[in-house]
Amino acid sequence: MSTQPPGPNGVPVFGNSRQYASDPFTFLRSVADAYGDVVRFSLGPLDTYMLTNPVDIERVLVTDDQKYQKPDFQDDAIGTLLGDGLLLSEGETWQKQRQLAQPAFGPKRITSLAGTMTDHTRGMLDGWEPGDIKDVHLEMARVTVRIIVEAMFGTSLTDTQTTAVQENLEPLGKRFEPDPLRFIIPDWVPTQENQEYHKSVSVLEDIIDEIVSERRGTETNSDIDPGAGSDDDPMDLLSILLRAKQRGEQTDKQLRDEMMTILLAGHDTTALTLTYTWYLLSEHPKVRDQVHEELASVCGGETPTMADTRSLDYTERVLQESMRMYPPVYVIFREPQVDVRLGGYRIPAGSAIMLPQWVVHRSPRWYDNPTTFDPDRWRPERRADRPRFSYFPFGGGPRHCIGKHLSMLEAKLILGTVAQSYELDYVRDRPFDLRGSLTMHPDEPMGMRVTER
């Protein structure tokens, strides 16, 4: 047996990074089809091993997770942006921060946020009129960032702050698009892209500073948190972090890193899930009709409640299928701390291991007609025989997304609130292109026509 997995040939210095940067989605799919469960290729100086068998993915994320860490091979930009927040921190720091943050994402507290989610959604709809053409990605990002700030920071963004967040997301996203030159040009070199990136980070940090300044002294005020009793401390994340700082368990930098992580990661993936869901519903009117029928039966024309969401089974399957076809997080990276053996091959410590949701979720090995939008593939009897990690939009293992349940509830409530008032129809007569960054974005505005129901 070969000691090295197969893979495509690269060019000196750049390896396969140019192919990957040109179209990561086509590149990943093509090398998986050509070379099998374990593929070796080079992204500039990085030896990368892509795993597409759910058995191997489960070993990395769950069974042997202690052998792996979040990679330190990424450039300095992501460290500048997210620091030691939950997404990037390791070891004792991560364990401490995860344990500290967990109450903010507990089931009881998440349940208490349903009204906040629908209130913001209705506020968004107040600005809609039948016949409008809305960039649905922009609309979903705006409402989800407002929700995450109120839910996790115990305050509301002003219109000016909301606009500033939206305007500065583009330079941030562009900085993390695949680009082979980034392996050569350090983050500190004052290219136009680097300058725009650091300016955007500075703007977001200023907004975070404004929020923290506003909240100081209110971290024990139960009125901040809709889920807190009159004698209880608020359990929004910022209140928790501020109380921890008073006890000497949190530095200003740790607080900033966690807030930046939640501000960005806490709204982006939900906004993308909804964006792709609206597109798929527009393209599949029979599925859309079934969503409307379920909403009419369960909600009766009223704004959906937390109790209603428990009965929105078909709506949940629609969201699951959307995340299968268009996973907002399209690849996960891990770095083995010791030599490991996966798929029959030795993978050396310090390598980059890539776990691509984009490839696995669309594999004909695990899904019949994988490019077909079919929410009923998530019925229990149809999903029972699929491997556990043939679907992992929220990652898996100890480091699965802490906001999974928050995101799913939010997506259901926003979809249910909007869909009872309007249908959204994609205005172009061609599919959209995709752009890879930290998450998978549409590469153009997602214009959709608003039609009253």
C-alpha positions as CSV (number, residue, x, y, z in Angstrom):
1,M,0.0,0.0,0.0
2,S,1.2,3.5,-0.9
3,T,2.3,5.5,2.1
4,Q,1.1,8.7,0.4
5,P,-2.4,9.4,-0.6
6,P,-3.0,10.2,-4.3
7,G,-3.7,13.7,-5.5
8,P,-3.2,16.3,-8.2
9,N,0.2,17.6,-9.2
10,G,1.0,21.2,-8.3
11,V,3.4,23.8,-9.4
12,P,6.5,25.0,-7.5
13,V,5.9,27.3,-4.6
14,F,2.1,27.7,-5.2
15,G,1.2,24.0,-5.4
16,N,-2.5,23.7,-6.2
17,S,-3.4,27.0,-4.5
18,R,-4.1,28.7,-7.8
19,Q,-6.6,26.0,-8.9
20,Y,-8.2,26.2,-5.4
21,A,-8.4,30.0,-5.4
22,S,-9.9,30.1,-8.9
23,D,-12.9,27.9,-7.9
24,P,-12.6,26.1,-4.6
25,F,-16.0,24.3,-5.0
26,T,-15.2,22.8,-8.4
27,F,-11.6,22.0,-7.4
28,L,-12.7,20.1,-4.2
29,R,-15.4,18.2,-6.0
30,S,-13.2,17.2,-8.9
31,V,-10.3,15.9,-6.8
32,A,-12.6,14.0,-4.6
33,D,-14.2,12.3,-7.6
34,A,-10.7,11.6,-9.1
35,Y,-8.8,10.4,-6.1
36,G,-11.1,9.0,-3.4
37,D,-11.5,9.2,0.3
38,V,-8.1,10.7,1.1
39,V,-6.6,13.3,-1.2
40,R,-3.3,15.0,-0.8
41,F,-2.6,18.4,-2.4
42,S,-0.6,21.5,-1.7
43,L,-2.0,24.9,-0.8
44,G,1.2,26.9,-1.2
45,P,3.5,25.7,1.6
46,L,0.8,23.6,3.2
47,D,0.5,19.9,2.7
48,T,-3.2,19.4,2.8
49,Y,-5.1,16.1,3.3
50,M,-8.7,16.2,2.4
51,L,-11.0,13.5,4.0
52,T,-14.4,12.7,2.5
53,N,-15.3,9.5,4.2
54,P,-17.7,10.1,7.1
55,V,-15.9,7.4,9.2
56,D,-12.6,9.3,9.0
57,I,-14.3,12.6,9.6
58,E,-15.9,11.2,12.8
59,R,-12.5,10.0,14.0
60,V,-11.0,13.5,13.6
61,L,-13.9,15.4,15.1
62,V,-15.1,13.0,17.8
63,T,-13.4,9.7,18.4
64,D,-9.8,11.0,18.5
65,D,-10.5,14.7,18.8
66,Q,-7.8,15.1,21.5
67,K,-5.2,14.4,18.8
68,Y,-6.2,17.4,16.8
69,Q,-6.3,21.2,17.3
70,K,-7.6,24.1,15.3
71,P,-4.8,24.9,12.8
72,D,-2.1,27.5,13.4
73,F,-1.2,27.5,9.7
74,Q,-3.6,30.2,8.8
75,D,-2.3,33.7,8.2
76,D,-2.2,36.4,10.9
77,A,-5.4,38.1,9.6
78,I,-7.8,35.7,11.3
79,G,-5.9,36.0,14.5
80,T,-6.2,39.7,14.3
81,L,-9.9,39.4,13.8
82,L,-11.0,36.7,16.2
83,G,-8.0,36.3,18.6
84,D,-8.6,33.8,21.3
85,G,-12.4,33.7,20.9
86,L,-14.2,30.3,20.9
87,L,-13.7,29.7,17.3
88,L,-9.9,29.8,17.4
89,S,-8.8,29.2,21.0
90,E,-7.3,25.9,22.2
91,G,-6.7,23.8,25.3
92,E,-7.5,25.2,28.7
93,T,-8.4,28.7,27.3
94,W,-11.0,27.2,25.0
95,Q,-12.4,24.9,27.7
96,K,-12.7,27.8,30.2
97,Q,-14.3,30.1,27.7
98,R,-16.7,27.4,26.4
99,Q,-17.8,26.6,29.9
100,L,-18.2,30.3,30.7
101,A,-20.3,30.9,27.6
102,Q,-22.5,27.8,27.8
103,P,-25.3,29.3,29.9
104,A,-25.9,32.0,27.3
105,F,-26.7,29.2,24.8
106,G,-28.7,26.9,27.1
107,P,-32.1,25.5,26.0
108,K,-34.1,27.5,28.5
109,R,-32.5,30.8,27.6
110,I,-32.6,30.1,23.8
111,T,-36.4,29.4,24.2
112,S,-36.8,32.8,25.9
113,L,-35.4,34.6,22.8
114,A,-38.2,33.6,20.4
115,G,-40.0,36.8,20.9
116,T,-36.9,38.9,20.3
117,M,-36.4,37.0,17.0
118,T,-39.9,37.6,15.7
119,D,-40.0,41.2,16.8
120,H,-36.9,42.0,14.8
121,T,-38.3,40.1,11.8
122,R,-41.5,42.0,11.9
123,G,-39.5,45.2,12.1
124,M,-37.7,44.2,8.9
125,L,-41.0,43.5,7.2
126,D,-42.3,47.0,8.1
127,G,-39.8,48.2,5.4
128,W,-41.1,45.9,2.7
129,E,-43.8,46.6,0.2
130,P,-45.3,44.2,-2.4
131,G,-43.4,44.5,-5.7
132,D,-40.1,45.5,-4.0
133,I,-37.0,43.8,-5.1
134,K,-34.8,43.1,-2.1
135,D,-31.3,41.7,-1.8
136,V,-32.4,38.9,0.5
137,H,-28.8,38.2,1.6
138,L,-28.4,41.8,2.8
139,E,-31.9,41.7,4.5
140,M,-31.2,38.4,6.3
141,A,-27.7,39.6,7.4
142,R,-29.2,42.9,8.8
143,V,-31.9,41.2,10.8
144,T,-29.7,38.4,12.1
145,V,-27.0,40.8,13.3
146,R,-29.6,42.8,15.2
147,I,-30.9,39.6,16.8
148,I,-27.5,38.4,17.8
149,V,-26.6,41.7,19.4
150,E,-29.7,41.9,21.5
151,A,-29.6,38.1,22.3
152,M,-26.0,37.9,23.3
153,F,-25.0,41.5,24.2
154,G,-28.2,42.7,25.9
155,T,-28.5,45.8,23.8
156,S,-29.6,47.1,20.4
157,L,-27.6,48.4,17.5
158,T,-28.4,51.8,16.2
159,D,-29.2,52.2,12.5
160,T,-25.7,53.8,12.1
161,Q,-24.0,50.9,13.9
162,T,-25.9,48.3,11.8
163,T,-25.0,50.1,8.6
164,A,-21.3,50.2,9.7
165,V,-21.3,46.5,10.5
166,Q,-22.8,45.7,7.1
167,E,-20.4,48.0,5.2
168,N,-17.4,46.5,6.8
169,L,-18.2,42.8,6.3
170,E,-17.2,42.9,2.7
171,P,-13.6,43.9,3.3
172,L,-13.4,41.2,6.0
173,G,-14.8,38.5,3.8
174,K,-12.6,39.5,0.9
175,R,-9.5,39.1,3.0
176,F,-10.3,35.4,3.5
177,E,-11.0,34.5,0.0
178,P,-8.5,31.9,-1.4
179,D,-5.5,33.7,-2.8
180,P,-2.2,32.0,-3.4
181,L,-0.3,35.3,-3.0
182,R,-1.3,35.5,0.7
183,F,1.2,32.7,1.4
184,I,3.9,35.1,0.1
185,I,2.7,38.5,1.2
186,P,2.5,38.9,5.0
187,D,-0.5,40.4,6.7
188,W,1.5,43.5,7.7
189,V,2.4,44.6,4.2
190,P,0.3,47.7,3.4
191,T,-1.5,46.4,0.3
192,Q,-4.8,48.1,-0.4
193,E,-6.6,44.9,0.6
194,N,-4.7,44.6,3.9
195,Q,-5.3,48.3,4.7
196,E,-9.1,48.0,4.0
197,Y,-9.2,44.9,6.1
198,H,-7.5,46.5,9.2
199,K,-9.7,49.5,8.8
200,S,-12.8,47.3,8.9
201,V,-11.5,45.5,12.0
202,S,-10.9,48.8,13.7
203,V,-14.5,50.0,12.9
204,L,-16.0,46.8,14.4
205,E,-13.8,47.1,17.4
206,D,-15.1,50.6,17.9
207,I,-18.6,49.3,17.8
208,I,-17.8,46.6,20.3
209,D,-16.2,49.3,22.6
210,E,-19.4,51.3,22.4
211,I,-21.5,48.4,23.4
212,V,-19.3,47.4,26.3
213,S,-19.2,51.0,27.5
214,E,-23.0,51.2,27.4
215,R,-23.4,47.9,29.3
216,R,-20.9,48.4,32.1
217,G,-22.7,48.5,35.4
218,T,-25.8,46.7,34.1
219,E,-24.3,43.1,34.2
220,T,-26.5,42.2,37.2
221,N,-29.7,43.9,35.9
222,S,-32.2,41.2,35.2
223,D,-34.2,43.5,32.9
224,I,-31.4,43.0,30.3
225,D,-32.3,39.4,29.7
226,P,-35.8,38.2,28.7
227,G,-35.1,34.8,30.2
228,A,-34.0,36.0,33.6
229,G,-36.2,36.1,36.6
230,S,-36.5,39.2,38.7
231,D,-33.9,38.0,41.1
232,D,-31.6,36.4,38.6
233,D,-28.5,37.7,36.9
234,P,-28.9,38.2,33.2
235,M,-27.3,35.4,31.2
236,D,-26.6,37.1,27.9
237,L,-23.0,36.5,26.9
238,L,-21.8,40.0,27.6
239,S,-23.2,40.1,31.1
240,I,-21.5,36.8,31.8
241,L,-18.2,38.1,30.5
242,L,-18.4,41.4,32.4
243,R,-19.1,39.5,35.7
244,A,-16.2,37.2,34.9
245,K,-14.0,40.2,34.4
246,Q,-15.0,41.6,37.8
247,R,-13.9,38.4,39.3
248,G,-10.5,38.6,37.5
249,E,-11.4,35.7,35.2
250,Q,-11.5,37.6,32.0
251,T,-9.2,40.2,30.4
252,D,-10.3,43.1,28.2
253,K,-8.7,41.2,25.2
254,Q,-10.6,38.0,25.9
255,L,-13.8,39.9,26.2
256,R,-13.2,41.7,22.9
257,D,-12.2,38.4,21.2
258,E,-15.4,36.6,22.3
259,M,-17.6,39.5,21.3
260,M,-16.0,39.8,17.8
261,T,-16.4,36.1,17.3
262,I,-20.1,36.1,18.3
263,L,-20.8,39.3,16.4
264,L,-19.5,37.8,13.1
265,A,-20.0,34.0,13.4
266,G,-23.3,34.4,15.3
267,H,-25.2,36.0,12.5
268,D,-23.4,35.2,9.3
269,T,-24.2,31.5,9.0
270,T,-27.9,31.9,9.9
271,A,-28.2,34.7,7.3
272,L,-26.6,32.5,4.7
273,T,-28.8,29.5,5.5
274,L,-31.9,31.7,5.1
275,T,-30.5,33.3,1.9
276,Y,-30.0,29.9,0.3
277,T,-33.4,28.6,1.6
278,W,-35.3,31.5,0.0
279,Y,-33.5,30.8,-3.3
280,L,-34.3,27.1,-3.2
281,L,-38.0,27.8,-2.3
282,S,-38.2,30.2,-5.2
283,E,-36.9,27.5,-7.5
284,H,-39.2,24.8,-6.1
285,P,-42.7,26.2,-5.8
286,K,-44.2,22.8,-4.8
287,V,-41.9,22.7,-1.8
288,R,-42.7,26.3,-1.0
289,D,-46.4,25.5,-1.1
290,Q,-45.9,22.7,1.4
291,V,-44.1,25.2,3.7
292,H,-47.0,27.6,3.4
293,E,-49.5,24.8,4.1
294,E,-47.6,23.7,7.2
295,L,-47.4,27.3,8.5
296,A,-51.1,27.9,7.9
297,S,-51.9,24.7,9.8
298,V,-49.6,25.3,12.7
299,C,-49.6,29.1,13.1
300,G,-53.0,30.0,11.6
301,G,-51.7,33.2,10.1
302,E,-50.2,34.4,13.4
303,T,-46.6,35.2,14.2
304,P,-44.9,31.8,15.0
305,T,-44.1,31.1,18.6
306,M,-41.6,28.9,20.3
307,A,-44.3,26.3,20.8
308,D,-45.2,26.4,17.1
309,T,-41.6,25.7,16.0
310,R,-41.8,22.2,17.6
311,S,-44.5,21.3,15.1
312,L,-42.8,22.8,12.0
313,D,-41.4,19.5,10.9
314,Y,-41.4,20.1,7.2
315,T,-40.0,23.6,7.6
316,E,-37.1,22.1,9.6
317,R,-36.5,19.6,6.8
318,V,-36.4,22.4,4.3
319,L,-33.7,24.1,6.3
320,Q,-31.7,20.9,6.8
321,E,-31.8,20.3,3.0
322,S,-30.7,23.9,2.3
323,M,-27.7,23.4,4.6
324,R,-26.9,20.2,2.8
325,M,-26.8,21.7,-0.6
326,Y,-25.4,25.1,0.5
327,P,-23.5,24.6,3.7
328,P,-22.5,28.1,5.0
329,V,-19.4,26.6,6.5
330,Y,-18.1,24.6,3.5
331,V,-14.8,23.3,4.9
332,I,-13.4,22.7,8.4
333,F,-9.6,22.5,9.0
334,R,-7.8,20.5,11.8
335,E,-4.2,20.0,12.5
336,P,-2.9,16.7,14.0
337,Q,-0.6,17.2,16.9
338,V,0.9,13.7,16.4
339,D,1.2,11.5,13.3
340,V,-2.1,9.8,12.6
341,R,-3.4,7.1,10.3
342,L,-6.6,7.8,8.4
343,G,-8.0,5.9,5.4
344,G,-5.0,3.7,5.4
345,Y,-2.5,6.5,5.1
346,R,-0.1,8.1,7.5
347,I,-0.7,11.8,7.9
348,P,2.2,13.6,9.7
349,A,1.8,16.0,12.6
350,G,1.5,19.6,11.7
351,S,-0.3,18.9,8.4
352,A,-3.5,20.6,7.3
353,I,-6.5,18.2,7.4
354,M,-9.5,19.5,5.4
355,L,-13.0,18.2,6.1
356,P,-15.2,19.6,3.3
357,Q,-18.9,19.8,3.9
358,W,-19.4,21.0,0.4
359,V,-18.1,17.7,-1.0
360,V,-19.5,15.3,1.5
361,H,-23.0,16.8,1.5
362,R,-23.2,16.5,-2.3
363,S,-21.7,13.0,-2.6
364,P,-23.8,10.4,-4.5
365,R,-22.3,7.8,-2.1
366,W,-24.5,9.1,0.7
367,Y,-27.4,10.9,-1.2
368,D,-29.5,9.8,-4.1
369,N,-29.6,12.6,-6.7
370,P,-27.5,14.8,-4.5
371,T,-28.0,18.0,-6.6
372,T,-31.8,17.7,-6.3
373,F,-33.5,19.7,-3.6
374,D,-35.5,17.1,-1.6
375,P,-36.5,18.0,1.9
376,D,-38.1,14.6,2.4
377,R,-34.7,13.0,2.4
378,W,-34.6,14.1,6.0
379,R,-37.5,12.0,7.1
380,P,-36.3,9.5,9.8
381,E,-36.8,6.5,7.6
382,R,-34.7,7.9,4.8
383,R,-31.8,9.3,6.9
384,A,-31.4,6.2,9.1
385,D,-28.9,4.4,6.9
386,R,-26.7,7.4,6.2
387,P,-23.4,7.6,8.2
388,R,-23.5,10.2,11.0
389,F,-20.9,12.5,9.4
390,S,-22.3,12.4,5.9
391,Y,-23.9,15.7,7.2
392,F,-22.1,18.1,9.5
393,P,-23.1,21.7,8.9
394,F,-22.3,22.7,12.5
395,G,-19.2,20.6,12.8
396,G,-19.1,17.9,15.4
397,G,-17.6,16.6,18.6
398,P,-16.6,18.8,21.6
399,R,-16.0,21.7,19.3
400,H,-19.4,21.7,17.5
401,C,-21.0,25.1,17.0
402,I,-22.1,26.4,20.4
403,G,-24.9,28.4,18.6
404,K,-26.5,25.5,16.7
405,H,-29.8,25.5,18.5
406,L,-30.0,29.3,18.5
407,S,-29.4,29.3,14.8
408,M,-32.0,26.7,14.0
409,L,-34.6,28.4,16.1
410,E,-33.8,31.7,14.6
411,A,-34.0,30.4,11.0
412,K,-37.4,28.7,11.6
413,L,-38.9,31.8,13.2
414,I,-37.6,34.2,10.6
415,L,-38.7,31.9,7.7
416,G,-42.1,31.3,9.3
417,T,-42.7,35.0,10.0
418,V,-41.8,36.2,6.5
419,A,-43.4,33.3,4.6
420,Q,-46.8,34.0,6.2
421,S,-46.8,37.4,4.7
422,Y,-44.8,37.2,1.5
423,E,-43.4,35.0,-1.2
424,L,-39.9,35.7,-2.5
425,D,-39.0,35.1,-6.1
426,Y,-35.5,35.1,-7.5
427,V,-35.3,37.7,-10.2
428,R,-32.5,36.3,-12.4
429,D,-33.0,33.6,-15.0
430,R,-29.7,31.9,-14.1
431,P,-28.1,30.4,-10.9
432,F,-25.8,32.6,-8.8
433,D,-22.1,32.0,-8.5
434,L,-20.4,31.2,-5.2
435,R,-17.5,32.8,-3.4
436,G,-15.4,31.1,-0.8
437,S,-14.2,33.0,2.3
438,L,-14.5,31.9,5.9
439,T,-18.0,31.0,4.9
440,M,-19.7,30.4,1.5
441,H,-21.3,33.5,0.1
442,P,-23.2,34.3,-3.1
443,D,-20.9,36.2,-5.4
444,E,-23.6,38.7,-6.4
445,P,-26.6,40.4,-4.9
446,M,-29.5,38.0,-4.3
447,G,-32.3,40.1,-5.7
448,M,-35.8,38.7,-4.9
449,R,-39.2,40.1,-5.7
450,V,-41.6,40.5,-2.8
451,T,-45.1,39.3,-3.5
452,E,-47.9,39.5,-0.9
453,R,-49.6,36.3,0.0
